[in-house]
């Protein structure tokens, strides 16, 4: 067997954003006072993209055990709400299943702001998942899906039964990545059904033998579902044949729809939020848990078996 080692070290820190002025002139609490906060102690609420909320919740007990004096609360919201709360100064930190969108980047630049601190935790993947009993193909060509949803073809790549595609709403990171990879940022010309959240997407797909636009972290361990394999053309024009939807193939660029999981801090780098994000992005125990969940750790050395 030949082994390839690929290092996915994508932990990066950008300049602190000046979103608003702090108005409080109160003296900071002393170390022994109840309100005292540092990187290991205190309380903070983190807004978490609902698409990846189960994944982040699953690793949080490891952090809680390591830092019993830290009370970090996760609240599930849409990706768009998380960004809005961050930019208005109402969120100390957010966890997203995507990067900032061009319109969000433009808004920040229009107000002469800088990007907040960012941390790369892991890499998930956008998937088309269907019940194993559904009469849909096991593989598709991404180009066929692009032409269909861009209105350039009437041939449904998911089969002549024209199965319904369910997605978790236009404010979701899942929808943002669907637009990025399938429709070049434009609204799809063929209909998808909005069911409000990622849990409902999977439920509706199972109940109707339909297709869920979802994430690998949500579908991989579900024995009733299959993730549809995707063939595609890479940036050099070479055709990459469909392969099993697996973290190893994401690392090797054999799967076309990678999805980053990142943390973004508020402008004044709240101490406990900073400690929490640093732990998620670099602690080996957490990174191993991301790996065990079937996605790609953001800070790890991965040993791959060449097919």
VEXMILUM-354408 format. One record per residue: chain; z, y, x of N, C-alpha, C in turn; residue number from 1; residue in one letter. Coordinates in steps of 0.05 Angstrom, whole numbers, plus 32768, in hexadecimal, padded with zeros to 4 digits. Last residue first. Layout:
<pts>
PT_chain_n_zz_n_yy_n_xx_ca_zz_ca_yy_ca_xx_c_zz_c_yy_c_xx_resi_resn
PT_A_Z_Y_X_Z_Y_X_Z_Y_X_NUM_a
...
</pts>
This chain:
<pts>
PT_chain_n_zz_n_yy_n_xx_ca_zz_ca_yy_ca_xx_c_zz_c_yy_c_xx_resi_resn
PT_A_7FB8_805D_7F87_7FAC_8047_7F78_7F95_803C_7F87_307_x
PT_A_7FF0_8067_7FB2_7FD4_806C_7FAD_7FC8_8056_7F9D_306_x
PT_A_802F_807B_7F9F_801F_8063_7FA6_8002_8069_7F9F_305_x
PT_A_8055_80B0_7FBB_8042_80A6_7FA7_8033_808D_7FB2_304_x
PT_A_8090_80D1_7FBE_8080_80BC_7FCC_806F_80AE_7FB7_303_x
PT_A_80A3_8114_7FC0_809B_80FE_7FAF_8089_80EA_7FBF_302_x
PT_A_80D7_813E_7FC9_80C3_8130_7FD8_80BC_8116_7FC8_301_x
PT_A_80E5_8179_7FA2_80E9_815D_7FA9_80D2_8154_7FBB_300_x
PT_A_80EA_81A1_7F72_80F3_81A2_7F8E_80F9_8186_7F97_299_x
PT_A_80DA_8195_7F3F_80CF_81AD_7F4C_80D6_81AF_7F69_298_x
PT_A_80C4_8154_7F2A_80D9_8167_7F33_80CD_817F_7F41_297_x
PT_A_809D_8143_7EF4_809C_8148_7F11_80B2_815C_7F19_296_x
PT_A_80B5_8110_7EC6_80A6_8128_7ECD_80A9_812E_7EEB_295_x
PT_A_80D6_80E7_7EB7_80B9_80E2_7EB8_80A8_80FA_7EBD_294_x
PT_A_810B_80E7_7EBC_8101_80EE_7EA2_80E2_80EB_7EA0_293_x
PT_A_8112_80E0_7EF2_8117_80C9_7EE1_810D_80CE_7EC5_292_x
PT_A_8108_8115_7F02_80F6_8100_7F0B_80F9_80E7_7EF9_291_x
PT_A_8134_812E_7EED_811A_8136_7EE4_8105_8120_7EEB_290_x
PT_A_815B_8113_7F0C_815A_810F_7EEE_813F_8118_7EE3_289_x
PT_A_8150_8127_7F3E_814C_810A_7F39_814B_8104_7F1B_288_x
PT_A_8160_815C_7F35_8144_8156_7F3B_813D_8138_7F37_287_x
PT_A_8197_8154_7F2F_8187_815F_7F19_8169_8158_7F1D_286_x
PT_A_81A4_8142_7F63_81AA_8131_7F4B_819A_813A_7F33_285_x
PT_A_8195_816C_7F85_8186_8152_7F86_818C_8141_7F6D_284_x
PT_A_818C_81AE_7F73_819F_8198_7F74_8190_817D_7F72_283_x
PT_A_8165_81D6_7F69_8168_81CA_7F84_817B_81B2_7F86_282_x
PT_A_8163_81E9_7F34_814A_81E9_7F44_814C_81D9_7F5F_281_x
PT_A_8196_81E6_7F20_8181_81D7_7F13_8168_81D4_7F25_280_x
PT_A_81B0_820A_7F43_81B8_81EE_7F42_81A2_81DD_7F36_279_x
PT_A_8197_823A_7F36_8195_8230_7F51_819C_8212_7F52_278_x
PT_A_81A7_8240_7F01_818B_823C_7F07_8187_8231_7F23_277_x
PT_A_81DF_8246_7F08_81D5_8230_7EF7_81B8_822B_7EFE_276_x
PT_A_81E2_8275_7F27_81ED_825C_7F31_81E2_8244_7F22_275_x
PT_A_81CB_829A_7F02_81BF_8295_7F1D_81C8_827A_7F29_274_x
PT_A_81F1_8298_7EDA_81D6_828F_7ED4_81C7_8289_7EEE_273_x
PT_A_821C_82AE_7EF6_821E_8293_7EEE_8202_8288_7EE7_272_x
PT_A_8208_82E4_7F03_8211_82D1_7F17_8211_82B4_7F0E_271_x
PT_A_81CB_8301_7EF0_81E6_82F9_7EE8_81F0_82E2_7EF9_270_x
PT_A_81A2_8329_7F06_81A9_830F_7F10_81C6_8307_7F09_269_x
PT_A_8190_8356_7EEC_81A7_8359_7EFD_81B2_833F_7F08_268_x
PT_A_8163_8344_7ECC_8160_8357_7EE3_8178_8358_7EF6_267_x
PT_A_8167_82FE_7EBD_8168_831A_7EB6_8169_832B_7ECF_266_x
PT_A_813E_82C7_7ED5_8157_82D6_7ED3_8153_82F3_7ECA_265_x
PT_A_811E_828E_7EC1_811A_82AA_7EC8_8135_82B8_7EC2_264_x
PT_A_8105_824D_7ED2_811C_825E_7EC9_8117_827B_7ED2_263_x
PT_A_80D2_821F_7EBC_80DD_8234_7ECE_80F5_8241_7EC1_262_x
PT_A_80A6_81ED_7EBF_80BF_81F4_7EB2_80CD_8207_7EC5_261_x
PT_A_805E_81E9_7EB7_8076_81EF_7EC6_808E_81F4_7EB5_260_x
PT_A_8032_81B6_7EA9_8041_81CB_7E9C_805B_81D1_7EAB_259_x
PT_A_7FEF_819D_7EAE_800A_81A0_7EB9_8018_81B8_7EAC_258_x
PT_A_7FBD_8180_7E9E_7FCD_8193_7E8E_7FEA_8194_7E96_257_x
PT_A_7F9D_8158_7EB8_7F95_8175_7EB8_7FA8_8189_7EAB_256_x
PT_A_7FAB_812A_7EEA_7FAF_8130_7ECE_7FAC_814F_7ECB_255_x
PT_A_7FA7_8124_7F1F_7F96_8112_7F0F_7F9B_8116_7EF1_254_x
PT_A_7FC6_813E_7F45_7FB1_814D_7F37_7F9D_813B_7F29_253_x
PT_A_7FF0_8122_7F57_7FD7_811D_7F65_7FC0_812D_7F59_252_x
PT_A_8017_8130_7F32_801A_8138_7F4E_7FFF_8136_7F5C_251_x
PT_A_8003_8114_7F06_8006_8131_7F05_8007_813C_7F21_250_x
PT_A_8008_80E0_7F16_7FEE_80EA_7F13_7FED_8109_7F0F_249_x
PT_A_8040_80DB_7F16_8031_80D7_7F2F_8015_80E3_7F2D_248_x
PT_A_804D_80E2_7EE0_8054_80F7_7EF3_8045_80F4_7F0E_247_x
PT_A_8018_80D1_7EB3_802F_80C9_7EC3_8034_80DF_7ED8_246_x
PT_A_7FEC_80B6_7E8B_7FFB_80CF_7E8D_8016_80CA_7E9A_245_x
PT_A_7FBA_8090_7EAC_7FD3_8091_7E9C_7FE1_80AC_7EA0_244_x
PT_A_7F7A_80B2_7EAF_7F8F_80A1_7EBA_7FA8_80A3_7EA8_243_x
PT_A_7F35_80BE_7EAC_7F4F_80BD_7E9E_7F62_80AA_7EAB_242_x
PT_A_7F16_80D8_7EE8_7F18_80C5_7ED2_7F33_80C5_7EC5_241_x
PT_A_7EFD_8114_7EF8_7F15_8104_7EFC_7F18_80F2_7EE4_240_x
PT_A_7EC3_812D_7F14_7ECF_8121_7EFD_7EE6_810F_7F04_239_x
PT_A_7EBE_816A_7F37_7EC0_814D_7F38_7ECE_8142_7F1F_238_x
PT_A_7EC0_81A1_7F39_7EAB_8195_7F29_7EAB_8176_7F2A_237_x
PT_A_7EEA_81B7_7F51_7ED2_81B3_7F62_7EBB_81A6_7F53_236_x
PT_A_7F12_81B6_7F2C_7F07_81D0_7F33_7EEE_81CE_7F45_235_x
PT_A_7F01_817A_7F06_7F13_818B_7F15_7F04_81A5_7F1D_234_x
PT_A_7EF8_8164_7EC4_7EEA_816D_7EDD_7EFD_817F_7EEC_233_x
PT_A_7F19_812A_7EA7_7F13_8146_7EA9_7F04_814C_7EC3_232_x
PT_A_7F3B_80FF_7E78_7F28_8103_7E8E_7F20_8120_7E8F_231_x
PT_A_7F79_80EB_7E62_7F65_8101_7E62_7F55_8101_7E7B_230_x
PT_A_7F9C_80C1_7E34_7F92_80C6_7E4F_7F7B_80DA_7E4E_229_x
PT_A_7FCE_80CF_7E06_7FB2_80CA_7E0A_7FA9_80D3_7E26_228_x
PT_A_8008_80AB_7E01_7FFD_80C4_7E0B_7FE0_80BF_7E12_227_x
PT_A_8023_808B_7DC9_8012_8089_7DE0_8008_80A5_7DE8_226_x
PT_A_8062_8077_7DAB_804C_808A_7DB0_803B_8082_7DC8_225_x
PT_A_808D_8056_7DA8_807A_8056_7D91_8062_8067_7D95_224_x
PT_A_80AE_805F_7DD2_809D_8047_7DD3_808A_8045_7DBC_223_x
PT_A_80B9_8097_7DF5_80B7_808E_7DD9_80A3_8077_7DD7_222_x
PT_A_80BA_80AC_7E27_80CD_8097_7E21_80CC_808D_7E05_221_x
PT_A_8092_80D4_7E23_8090_80BE_7E36_80A2_80A7_7E2F_220_x
PT_A_8099_8101_7E03_808B_80EA_7DF8_808C_80D1_7E0A_219_x
PT_A_80B3_812B_7E1C_80BB_8123_7E01_80AF_8109_7DF7_218_x
PT_A_809B_8131_7E4D_80B8_812C_7E4C_80C2_8124_7E31_217_x
PT_A_8067_813F_7E3D_806C_8124_7E49_8089_811E_7E47_216_x
PT_A_8062_8161_7DFE_8067_8161_7E1B_806D_8144_7E24_215_x
PT_A_802D_816C_7DCE_8049_816B_7DD6_804B_816B_7DF4_214_x
PT_A_800D_8165_7D96_8009_8175_7DAE_8025_817A_7DB9_213_x
PT_A_8004_8128_7D76_8017_813D_7D7D_800E_814B_7D97_212_x
PT_A_7FDA_810F_7D44_7FDE_8115_7D61_7FF1_812C_7D64_211_x
PT_A_7FEA_80DA_7D14_7FDB_80F1_7D1E_7FE1_80F7_7D3B_210_x
PT_A_8003_80BB_7CED_7FF0_80AF_7D00_7FDE_80C5_7D0C_209_x
PT_A_802B_80D5_7CD2_800F_80D8_7CC8_7FFA_80CB_7CDA_208_x
PT_A_805B_80CE_7CEB_8059_80C9_7CCE_803D_80C8_7CC3_207_x
PT_A_8050_80DF_7D1F_8057_80C3_7D1A_8054_80BC_7CFC_206_x
PT_A_8046_8115_7D17_8031_8104_7D23_8037_80E7_7D1D_205_x
PT_A_8077_8126_7D03_805F_8128_7CF2_8048_8116_7CFD_204_x
PT_A_8098_811E_7D30_809E_8111_7D16_8085_8110_7D05_203_x
PT_A_8082_8140_7D57_8082_8123_7D5B_8086_8114_7D41_202_x
PT_A_808A_8172_7D3D_806F_816A_7D45_806E_814B_7D49_201_x
PT_A_80C1_8176_7D37_80B1_8172_7D1F_8094_8169_7D26_200_x
PT_A_80CF_8181_7D6C_80D9_8169_7D5F_80C8_8162_7D47_199_x
PT_A_80B7_81B3_7D75_80AD_819C_7D83_80B7_8182_7D77_198_x
PT_A_80A9_81DA_7D39_80B8_81D4_7D52_80AF_81B9_7D5D_197_x
PT_A_807E_81EB_7D14_8096_81FA_7D19_80A6_81F4_7D32_196_x
PT_A_804E_81D5_7D08_8065_81CA_7CF9_807F_81D5_7D04_195_x
PT_A_800C_81E4_7CFF_8025_81EF_7D0A_803C_81E4_7CFA_194_x
PT_A_7FD3_81C1_7D0D_7FE7_81C5_7CF9_8002_81CD_7D06_193_x
PT_A_7F94_81DB_7D1F_7FAB_81CB_7D26_7FC0_81D2_7D11_192_x
PT_A_7F4D_81DF_7D15_7F68_81E4_7D0C_7F7C_81D0_7D19_191_x
PT_A_7F20_81FD_7D43_7F27_81E7_7D31_7F45_81E9_7D2C_190_x
PT_A_7F20_8227_7D65_7F0E_8229_7D4E_7F12_8212_7D3B_189_x
PT_A_7F5C_8245_7D81_7F4A_822E_7D7C_7F39_8231_7D63_188_x
PT_A_7F5B_8284_7DA2_7F64_8274_7D8B_7F51_825D_7D86_187_x
PT_A_7F57_8281_7DEB_7F4E_828A_7DD0_7F5A_8279_7DBA_186_x
PT_A_7F62_826A_7E1C_7F72_8281_7E13_7F6B_828B_7DF7_185_x
PT_A_7F41_823E_7E21_7F3D_8255_7E34_7F4C_826E_7E29_184_x
PT_A_7F4E_8212_7E03_7F3D_8226_7DF7_7F39_823F_7E08_183_x
PT_A_7F6B_81EE_7E27_7F56_81E5_7E14_7F43_81FB_7E0A_182_x
PT_A_7F91_8205_7E48_7F81_81EF_7E52_7F69_81E7_7E40_181_x
PT_A_7FA6_8232_7E2B_7F9E_8234_7E47_7F8A_821E_7E4F_180_x
PT_A_7FB2_821D_7DF9_7F9E_8232_7DFB_7F94_8234_7E18_179_x
PT_A_7FDA_81F9_7E09_7FC2_81F0_7DFB_7FAB_8204_7DFD_178_x
PT_A_7FFF_821D_7E1D_7FF1_820B_7E30_7FD8_81FE_7E23_177_x
PT_A_800F_8235_7DEE_8005_8246_7E04_7FF5_8234_7E17_176_x
PT_A_8025_820A_7DD2_800C_8216_7DC8_7FFF_8227_7DDE_175_x
PT_A_8052_8201_7DF2_803E_81EC_7DEF_8024_81F8_7DE5_174_x
PT_A_8070_822E_7DEC_8064_822A_7E06_804E_8214_7E04_173_x
PT_A_8068_824E_7DAC_8072_8239_7DBE_8063_8238_7DD8_172_x
PT_A_8055_826E_7D85_8067_827A_7D98_8071_8266_7DAD_171_x
PT_A_8037_824E_7D63_8029_8260_7D75_803B_826E_7D8A_170_x
PT_A_804E_820A_7D5C_804E_8226_7D56_8041_8237_7D6B_169_x
PT_A_804C_81D3_7D6E_8065_81E0_7D67_8065_81FE_7D64_168_x
PT_A_8018_81AB_7D4D_8023_81BA_7D64_803B_81CA_7D5B_167_x
PT_A_7FEF_8174_7D3D_8006_8184_7D37_8010_8192_7D50_166_x
PT_A_7FB0_8162_7D27_7FBF_8169_7D3F_7FD6_817C_7D36_165_x
PT_A_7F96_812D_7D00_7FA3_8147_7D01_7FB2_814A_7D1C_164_x
PT_A_7F59_810A_7D10_7F77_810B_7D0D_7F81_8127_7D0F_163_x
PT_A_7F22_80F7_7D02_7F2B_8113_7D03_7F4A_8116_7CFF_162_x
PT_A_7F0B_80C7_7D05_7F1F_80CA_7CF0_7F2A_80E7_7CEE_161_x
PT_A_7EED_80C8_7D33_7EDF_80CF_7D1A_7EF2_80D2_7D02_160_x
PT_A_7F12_80E4_7D6B_7F08_80CF_7D5A_7EFD_80D9_7D3F_159_x
PT_A_7F20_810C_7D8D_7F35_80FA_7D85_7F2C_80E6_7D71_158_x
PT_A_7EF6_812F_7D93_7EFB_811C_7DA9_7F10_8107_7DA2_157_x
PT_A_7EC9_813B_7D60_7EE5_813B_7D66_7EEB_8126_7D7C_156_x
PT_A_7E92_8162_7D63_7E9B_8146_7D68_7EB8_8146_7D71_155_x
PT_A_7E7E_8193_7D60_7E8C_818A_7D48_7E96_816D_7D4B_154_x
PT_A_7E83_81C6_7D92_7E7B_81AB_7D8A_7E8B_81A4_7D71_153_x
PT_A_7E97_81F7_7D9A_7E7D_81F2_7DA7_7E72_81D6_7D9F_152_x
PT_A_7ECA_8206_7D8C_7EB5_8209_7D78_7E99_8204_7D83_151_x
PT_A_7EF3_81FC_7DAD_7EE6_8216_7DB1_7ECF_821A_7D9D_150_x
PT_A_7EFF_81C8_7DA1_7F11_81DC_7D98_7F07_81F9_7D9D_149_x
PT_A_7ED1_81AE_7DB9_7ED8_81AB_7D9C_7EE9_81C2_7D93_148_x
PT_A_7ED3_81BB_7DEE_7EBC_81C3_7DDE_7EC2_81C2_7DC1_147_x
PT_A_7F05_81A5_7DFC_7F00_81C1_7DFF_7EE9_81CA_7DEE_146_x
PT_A_7EFB_816E_7DF3_7F10_817C_7DE3_7F0C_819B_7DE5_145_x
PT_A_7ED4_8166_7E1A_7ECE_8161_7DFE_7EE2_8170_7DEC_144_x
PT_A_7EF2_8170_7E48_7EDC_8182_7E41_7ED3_817E_7E24_143_x
PT_A_7F16_8145_7E49_7F20_8160_7E44_7F09_8173_7E3C_142_x
PT_A_7F09_810A_7E29_7EFF_811C_7E3E_7F08_8138_7E37_141_x
PT_A_7F3B_80D8_7E1B_7F27_80EC_7E13_7F1E_80FB_7E2D_140_x
PT_A_7F55_8097_7E09_7F4D_80AB_7E1D_7F3A_80BF_7E10_139_x
PT_A_7F61_807B_7DDD_7F75_807B_7DF2_7F6F_808F_7E07_138_x
PT_A_7F52_8097_7D9C_7F4B_808C_7DB6_7F62_808D_7DCA_137_x
PT_A_7F74_8082_7D60_7F6A_8098_7D71_7F64_808C_7D8C_136_x
PT_A_7F91_806C_7D32_7F76_8066_7D39_7F6A_807E_7D48_135_x
PT_A_7FD5_805C_7D42_7FC1_806F_7D38_7FA5_8068_7D42_134_x
PT_A_7FFC_803E_7D58_7FED_8032_7D42_7FD6_8044_7D38_133_x
PT_A_8015_805D_7D7C_8005_8047_7D86_7FF4_803A_7D71_132_x
PT_A_8010_80A3_7D6B_801C_8088_7D67_800A_8072_7D71_131_x
PT_A_8000_80D0_7DA1_7FFB_80C4_7D86_800A_80AA_7D83_130_x
PT_A_7FFA_810C_7DC6_8008_80F3_7DC1_8003_80EA_7DA4_129_x
PT_A_7FE3_8131_7DF8_7FDB_812A_7DDC_7FE7_810E_7DD8_128_x
PT_A_800C_815C_7E21_8000_8142_7E1A_7FF7_8142_7DFD_127_x
PT_A_801E_8182_7E59_8015_8182_7E3D_8006_8168_7E37_126_x
PT_A_8054_8172_7E84_8037_8171_7E7E_8032_8173_7E60_125_x
PT_A_8081_818F_7EB4_807B_817D_7E9E_805D_817C_7E9A_124_x
PT_A_80A3_819A_7EEE_8088_819D_7EE2_8085_8187_7ECD_123_x
PT_A_80DE_81C2_7EFD_80CE_81A9_7EFC_80B3_81AF_7EF0_122_x
PT_A_80F3_81F4_7F0C_8104_81DD_7F09_80F5_81C3_7F0B_121_x
PT_A_80ED_822F_7F2E_80DD_8218_7F25_80F0_8200_7F24_120_x
PT_A_8102_8270_7F1C_8109_8257_7F2A_80F8_8240_7F1D_119_x
PT_A_8101_82B7_7F26_80F7_829E_7F1A_80FE_8286_7F2A_118_x
PT_A_8117_82F8_7F16_811A_82E0_7F27_810F_82C8_7F18_117_x
PT_A_80E4_8320_7EF5_8100_8316_7EF9_80FF_8300_7F0E_116_x
PT_A_80B4_834F_7F0F_80BB_8335_7F03_80D8_832F_7F08_115_x
PT_A_80BB_8395_7EFF_80B7_8380_7F11_80BE_8365_7F04_114_x
PT_A_809A_83CA_7EDA_80B0_83B8_7EDF_80A8_83A3_7EF4_113_x
PT_A_8079_83F0_7EC2_8080_83F2_7EDF_8098_83E1_7EE6_112_x
PT_A_8067_83E6_7E91_8080_83F5_7E92_808B_83F6_7EAF_111_x
PT_A_803B_83C8_7E9C_8037_83E1_7E8E_8050_83F3_7E8F_110_x
PT_A_8051_839A_7EB1_8044_83AC_7EC3_8040_83C8_7EB6_109_x
PT_A_8064_8382_7E82_8077_8389_7E98_806A_839D_7EAB_108_x
PT_A_8033_837B_7E67_8049_838C_7E5B_805C_8395_7E71_107_x
PT_A_8019_8357_7E88_800E_8372_7E84_8023_8385_7E79_106_x
PT_A_8039_832A_7E81_8036_8336_7E9C_802C_8353_7E99_105_x
PT_A_802E_8321_7E4C_804A_8327_7E54_804A_8334_7E70_104_x
PT_A_7FF9_8315_7E4E_8001_832C_7E3F_801E_8334_7E45_103_x
PT_A_7FF8_82E6_7E6F_7FEC_82FF_7E78_7FF5_8318_7E68_102_x
PT_A_803A_82C7_7E6E_801F_82CA_7E65_8013_82E4_7E6E_101_x
PT_A_8062_82A7_7E9F_805D_82BF_7E8F_8040_82C0_7E87_100_x
PT_A_805F_825F_7E9A_8061_8277_7EA8_805F_828F_7E95_99_x
PT_A_8087_822F_7E73_806E_823C_7E7B_8074_8254_7E8D_98_x
PT_A_80B6_8220_7E5A_80A2_820B_7E61_8087_8217_7E68_97_x
PT_A_80F1_8242_7E71_80D7_8241_7E63_80C7_8229_7E6C_96_x
PT_A_812F_825D_7E6A_8121_8247_7E75_8108_8242_7E64_95_x
PT_A_8150_829B_7E7B_8141_828A_7E68_8134_8273_7E78_94_x
PT_A_818A_82C6_7E7C_8177_82B4_7E89_8169_82A3_7E74_93_x
PT_A_81A1_82EC_7E5D_81A7_82EC_7E79_8194_82DA_7E89_92_x
PT_A_8183_8312_7E2A_8186_82F7_7E35_818C_82F9_7E53_91_x
PT_A_817A_8346_7E1D_818D_8337_7E0D_8191_831A_7E16_90_x
PT_A_8153_8365_7E34_816D_8365_7E40_8182_8355_7E31_89_x
PT_A_8120_8362_7E23_8130_8376_7E16_814D_8376_7E21_88_x
PT_A_810E_8337_7E40_8103_8352_7E46_8112_8368_7E38_87_x
PT_A_812A_830C_7E29_812D_8313_7E45_8125_832F_7E4B_86_x
PT_A_8117_830B_7DF5_8133_8310_7DFA_8139_8317_7E17_85_x
PT_A_80E1_82FF_7DFF_80E8_8318_7DF2_8105_831F_7DF7_84_x
PT_A_80E5_82CB_7E16_80DA_82E2_7E25_80E3_82FC_7E19_83_x
PT_A_80FA_82B0_7DE9_8109_82B1_7E02_8100_82C8_7E14_82_x
PT_A_80D1_82B5_7DC3_80EB_82C3_7DBF_80FB_82C5_7DD8_81_x
PT_A_80AA_8296_7DDC_80A5_82B3_7DD8_80C0_82C1_7DD3_80_x
PT_A_80C0_8263_7DDA_80BA_826F_7DF4_80B7_828D_7DF1_79_x
PT_A_80F5_825E_7DAA_80D9_825C_7DB2_80D5_826A_7DCD_78_x
PT_A_8135_8240_7DBC_8125_8255_7DAF_8107_8250_7DB7_77_x
PT_A_8174_8224_7DC4_8158_821F_7DC1_814A_8235_7DB1_76_x
PT_A_81A4_8234_7DF4_819C_8239_7DD8_817D_8235_7DD6_75_x
PT_A_81D9_821B_7E1B_81BC_821C_7E16_81B7_8221_7DF9_74_x
PT_A_820E_8235_7E3F_8205_822D_7E25_81E7_8230_7E23_73_x
PT_A_823C_8228_7E70_8220_822F_7E6C_8217_8224_7E51_72_x
PT_A_8273_8234_7E8D_826C_822E_7E72_8250_8239_7E6C_71_x
PT_A_8296_821C_7EC4_827E_822A_7EBB_8277_8221_7E9F_70_x
PT_A_82BD_81FC_7ED6_82C5_8217_7ECE_82AD_8228_7EC5_69_x
PT_A_82A4_81CC_7EE5_82B4_81CD_7ECC_82BC_81E8_7EC4_68_x
PT_A_8271_81BA_7F03_827D_81D5_7F01_828D_81D8_7EE7_67_x
PT_A_8260_8186_7EFF_8264_8191_7F1A_8273_81AB_7F19_66_x
PT_A_825B_817E_7EC9_826F_816E_7ED8_8275_817A_7EF3_65_x
PT_A_8231_81A1_7EBD_824C_81A5_7EB1_8261_8196_7EC0_64_x
PT_A_8206_8188_7ED9_8210_81A3_7EE1_822C_81A7_7ED7_63_x
PT_A_8202_815B_7EB9_8207_8158_7ED6_8211_8172_7EE2_62_x
PT_A_81F7_816F_7E86_8211_8163_7E8B_8217_815F_7EA9_61_x
PT_A_81BF_8181_7E8C_81D5_8194_7E8D_81F1_8187_7E91_60_x
PT_A_8197_815E_7E83_81A1_815F_7E9E_81BA_8172_7EA0_59_x
PT_A_818D_8162_7E4C_8194_8148_7E57_819F_8149_7E73_58_x
PT_A_817E_8196_7E44_8198_818D_7E3A_81A1_8173_7E46_57_x
PT_A_814B_8194_7E59_815F_81A4_7E67_817B_819C_7E5E_56_x
PT_A_8133_8172_7E32_8133_816B_7E4E_8149_817A_7E5D_55_x
PT_A_813A_818E_7E01_8146_8173_7E05_8148_816B_7E22_54_x
PT_A_811C_81BF_7E0D_8139_81BF_7E09_8145_81A3_7E0C_53_x
PT_A_80E6_81C5_7E11_80F3_81B7_7E27_8111_81B6_7E24_52_x
PT_A_80DB_81E0_7DE1_80CA_81C9_7DE9_80D8_81B8_7DFE_51_x
PT_A_80FC_820C_7DDE_8103_81F5_7DCE_80F3_81DC_7DD6_50_x
PT_A_8113_822D_7E16_80FB_8226_7E08_8100_820C_7DF8_49_x
PT_A_8153_8249_7E15_8142_8233_7E1F_812B_822D_7E0B_48_x
PT_A_817F_8278_7E2D_816C_8272_7E18_8158_825E_7E24_47_x
PT_A_81C2_8271_7E3E_81A7_8270_7E48_8194_8269_7E31_46_x
PT_A_81FF_8293_7E42_81EC_8286_7E31_81D0_8288_7E3D_45_x
PT_A_823A_8289_7E69_8220_8296_7E66_820F_8285_7E52_44_x
PT_A_8278_8291_7E8B_8269_8287_7E74_824F_8297_7E72_43_x
PT_A_8298_8279_7EC7_8293_828D_7EB3_8285_8281_7E9B_42_x
PT_A_8284_8263_7F09_8298_8266_7EF4_8291_827C_7EE0_41_x
PT_A_8261_8265_7F32_826C_824B_7F2B_827F_824C_7F13_40_x
PT_A_8251_8298_7F3E_823C_8284_7F3C_8246_8269_7F31_39_x
PT_A_8281_82BA_7F14_8272_82B8_7F2C_825D_82A2_7F29_38_x
PT_A_82A9_82E4_7EEB_8292_82D2_7EEE_8287_82D2_7F0A_37_x
PT_A_82E1_82F3_7EC3_82D5_82F1_7EDE_82BE_82DD_7EDE_36_x
PT_A_82FC_82F9_7E94_82E0_8300_7E94_82D2_82FD_7EAF_35_x
PT_A_8332_82EC_7EA0_8321_82DA_7E90_8303_82E0_7E91_34_x
PT_A_8344_82F7_7EE6_8342_8300_7ECA_832E_82EE_7EBB_33_x
PT_A_8344_82EC_7F1B_8357_82DD_7F0A_8355_82E4_7EED_32_x
PT_A_831E_8310_7F30_831A_82F4_7F32_832B_82E4_7F1F_31_x
PT_A_8313_8348_7F03_831D_833C_7F1B_831B_831D_7F1A_30_x
PT_A_82D7_8363_7EE5_82F0_8354_7EE4_82F9_8349_7EFF_29_x
PT_A_82C0_83A5_7EF7_82BB_8388_7EF6_82D6_8379_7EF5_28_x
PT_A_82CA_83DC_7ECD_82CF_83D0_7EE7_82CC_83B2_7EE4_27_x
PT_A_8296_83F8_7EA5_82B0_83EA_7EA8_82B2_83DD_7EC3_26_x
PT_A_826A_8411_7E97_8276_841C_7EAF_8291_840E_7EB4_25_x
PT_A_822D_83FA_7E7C_824A_83F7_7E7E_8254_8402_7E99_24_x
PT_A_81F7_83FC_7E7A_8205_8413_7E70_8223_8412_7E75_23_x
PT_A_81BF_83EE_7EA2_81D9_83E5_7E99_81EA_83FE_7E91_22_x
PT_A_817D_83F8_7E8D_8194_8402_7E9D_81AE_83F7_7E91_21_x
PT_A_814A_83C6_7E90_8159_83DB_7E82_8171_83E2_7E93_20_x
PT_A_812B_83AA_7EB5_8123_83AB_7E99_8131_83C1_7E89_19_x
PT_A_8116_839E_7EEF_8127_83B3_7EE4_811E_83B8_7EC7_18_x
PT_A_8118_835D_7F0D_810B_8371_7EFB_811F_8385_7EF1_17_x
PT_A_8117_8349_7F50_8127_834D_7F38_811A_8363_7F27_16_x
PT_A_80E2_8322_7F6C_80F3_833A_7F6B_8100_833D_7F50_15_x
PT_A_80E7_82D9_7F6E_80D8_82F2_7F6D_80EB_830A_7F69_14_x
PT_A_80E9_829C_7F8D_80F9_82B2_7F82_80E9_82CB_7F84_13_x
PT_A_80DB_8256_7F83_80D4_8271_7F8C_80E5_8286_7F7E_12_x
PT_A_80CE_8216_7F8E_80E4_8227_7F88_80DD_8243_7F93_11_x
PT_A_80AD_81EC_7F96_80A2_8203_7F88_80B8_8216_7F7F_10_x
PT_A_8098_81B9_7FB6_80AE_81CC_7FBA_80A5_81E7_7FAE_9_x
PT_A_8085_8180_7FB8_8082_8194_7FA3_809A_81A7_7FA4_8_x
PT_A_8063_815C_7FE7_807B_816C_7FE3_8075_8181_7FCE_7_x
PT_A_804D_811C_7FE9_8046_8137_7FE1_805F_8146_7FDB_6_x
PT_A_8036_80E6_800C_804D_80F7_8007_8044_8113_8000_5_x
PT_A_801B_80A9_7FFD_8015_80C5_8001_802F_80D4_7FFB_4_x
PT_A_8011_8068_8016_8023_807B_800A_801A_8098_8011_3_x
PT_A_7FF0_802C_8009_7FF0_8046_8017_8002_8059_8008_2_x
PT_A_8000_7FE8_8011_8000_8000_8000_8000_8019_8011_1_x
</pts>
